[in-house]
């Protein structure tokens, strides 16, 4: 089978292989190294999955599936992209598959995240530690509104927005993570941002320049 | 530069993806057009709102759960080509939730029937309005699930994933149920979830598999096997950790 037929072929991704040592250790059968790899990346996978799926329990399950997939595919990772980007791609694919599963089962579970099984990361919690209760409640409500608006978008638009704006990837990294050309990412980003601007008009105008 | 053109380029400009000359032109327009300037400001706010979402993490670390599953898979001797066998419990997210109570009821009734009758398996009738008439458990029409008492059937030969079977796949996964008959042949293969278009050859390979017959309390029984088949996993090498 040729490399071009592989849907998740790392060779199609551009970037530097900074995680070579860790990957090499995992490939040599070092279980502790694989545990370390999971620990290093589980935060981004859980956050990405939660934002894409809007369901904390599913996000946790998907995160497990993602790392099982990573484990099975590490032999094909060639280091032409960063390991992070490569894992993001697997995570987006898993979330997409899970959504299609819901759709076929006629289970539209995408609701605003109740965050029941997830907690804000320690760093996020620290950032909010000095705010007063009213401000904390306002921030919480704002986050729920933004998440709800995200979940109203198509998966394609949602994934570019989350990868670019929430996860902070560059357009090129988003393109690699989604397996689409950079031009496609830019046009999707443009439409998705505009859709969010319309959906969150009151929040946006709240802080706009008069 | 017109407002319409600014509109089309605004997102790229916010990302710093415009070439410098075009970016200067757009900035110049914004300094003169209040409508476009306001829109640029609002789009920046959208980015700010998304970037300001709190990052979420699982209450329990994921790594130990992943390692536990990998160890479990290694112990159960999973196929090297990663046609994924899942234990009943591990398949929970993908199973009809109603199968769990149904299986419990059926196993309980079956145990009682088997204890009283060593003859041919009888028809089992539950309360009217509950489950209706249920065919005898452990038969091809009503196979058992692998459990502590019912072993997962062992393949007599590995699944044929020859180049002809693997050629021309797309992406994605599908979830199939294989009913292993009492004589070890495959009584049926059903795609429960996922897009299995173009997978006729692979499904045929699943139908042609042979297993060692499974016995439950001394009787040969039919058993359901659930598999999540990922087109990505089909190509992956054997795990070595």
Interface residues (C-beta under 8 A of the other chain):
Chain A: X1 X5 X6 X7 X8 X26 X27 X29 X30 X31 X34 X35 X38 X39 X42 X43 X45 X46 X47 X50 X51 X56 X58 X59 X60 X61 X63 X64 X67 X68 X69 X71 X72 X73 X75 X76 X93 X97 X100 X101 X104 X105 X113 X115 X117 X118 X119 X120 X121 X123 X124 X125 X128 X139 X142 X143 X146 X147 X150 X161 X162 X164 X165 X166 X168 X171 X186 X189 X190 X193 X194 X196 X197 X200 X203 X204 X205 X207 X208 X209
Chain B: X8 X10 X11 X12 X14 X15 X17 X37 X38 X39 X41 X42 X43 X45 X46 X47 X48 X49 X50 X51 X52 X53 X54 X55 X56 X57 X58 X59 X60 X61 X62 X63 X65 X66 X67 X69 X70 X82 X93 X94 X163 X166 X167 X168 X169 X170 X171 X172 X173 X193 X194 X195 X230 X231 X232 X233 X235 X236 X237 X239 X240 X241
